[in-house]
Each structure stands twice: as structure tokens, then as C-alpha cells.
Amino acid sequence: MTNSTNVIAFPARNADQPFRRPAALIRAAREGQRAWKRERDLARLLRADRCPEPARALSRLRTEEEIQNDHRLNRLADYDMKRHVLLMIAIMAEMRAAIEAHPTPMATAL
């Protein structure tokens, strides 16, 4: 029996970097939101046994998406467009879930 896990460490993504992607990729990710089921899809996408906490998932998703985007920009053979779209779907869904879990209070007029 080994002590290895299926957890992969990813370097943190710099939050100051702009997050710009091609319009076609964003449109595909928006369309995919309707069919996204977090419990079903996120664990499979992250190759994990269960879904991680939303904050942990978003960090890992952004890092993996950045790797895919680098592969796309450098036209590498191991670029996986389907995985890139799925990562973008998951990022959008996790961001929406984080906003819904912690809504900001609206400013009141005086």
C-alpha cells in the first residue's frame, strides 16, 4: 500500500494578471453553463474523488486553465480544446457560486 494521493500541487496564479480569452472560448463556456452540475462534473474535471471546497477549486481551475491557455498560445500538440472549454465552464460556475455564497450588500441611498 502506498501513501500517495490524487492531489496535485499547482503554483498560485497571480491575481493581478488580466484574464483575457478569445470570444469563441467565452461563448462556448457560457453555453456550457446550462448543463454544468458541480457535484457530477467538477470532481471528474479535477480528477478527484470528491469536489473540493469552492475556494480551493477555483484556484486549481484557474491554474489548470492558464496551463491550457499557454498550450493554446504556443500551439503545442498537447493542447486540449475540450478540456479548456470545460475548465472555463467550471471557472465561471465556481465564480458565480462564490458570489452567491457571499453577496455584497448594496449601497443604500441617503
N, C-alpha and C positions, 0 to 999 in steps of 0.2 A: 504494500500500500504506500502511495506517495503522499506528500503533503502539498502538492501543487493544487492551485485553484484555477478557475477560469477567469480570474480578474486580471486585466491588462492595465498597466500604468501608462497614462498618457501625460505628456507635458501640458501645463496650463496654457491656454490661449490668451494672448494679450487683448484685453477688453478695449484698448484704445484704437485698435486697428479697425478700419471700416469693413463692413460686412456687405460686399457688393458681389452679386452674381448675375449671370445672364437672365434676361427677362423670360426666356423659354423655360429655364430651370425653375424660376419662381412660380410661373404659371402652372407648371406640372405639379409642383409641391402644393399649391393652393387647391388644385383639383383633387389631389390625393387626400386632403383633409377629411372629406366626407366618409371615406372608407376606413380611416385610421381608428384602431381600437388599441388603446395603450397597453392593456394587460396582455393582449394577444400579440401585438406587433413589436413592442419595444424590446422585450426580452429576446425575441428572435433576432432582431436587428443588431442588438448588442452582443449576441451570442452568450447570453447569461441564463442562469437557471430561473431567475425571477427578476421582476422590474426593480431597478434601484430607485432611491428617493429622487424626486423631480430635480432638485438642485444638482445632485451628482450626475444624473442622466444628462442634463443639459450641457454640462462641462465636457463630458466624454463625447457627446454627439457633435458638439462644435469642433472639437479637436479632430475627430474622425472625418468630419465633413471638410475641414481645412486640408487634410491629407488628400482626400479625393479631389478637391479643387486644385491642389498643386499638381496632381497627376494629370488632370484635365488641361491645365495651362501649359504643362510641359509635354503634352501629347504622348504620355507614357502608355505602353501596351497594357499595363495592369489597371488602367482607368476603368471603373465600372459605373456606367451611367445610371443603371437601375439602382444601385446602392446609393449613389449620390442623391438621386431624387428621393429615395426612402429616408435618407439622413435629413434632407431638407424638410420633408413632411414631419418627421419626428421633432426636429428643432422648433418648427412653427407650433406644433401641438404642445410641446413642453413649455414654450414661452407663454402660450395662451393659458395653460393650466397654472403656471406660476402667477400670472396676473390675476386670474380668477380666485386663487387661494389667498392672495394678499392685495385686495383692491386698495387703491389710493383714495383717500377721502377727497371729495370735490370741494373746491374753494367756495365759500359762501359769500354772497354779495353783502356789503354793508348798507 
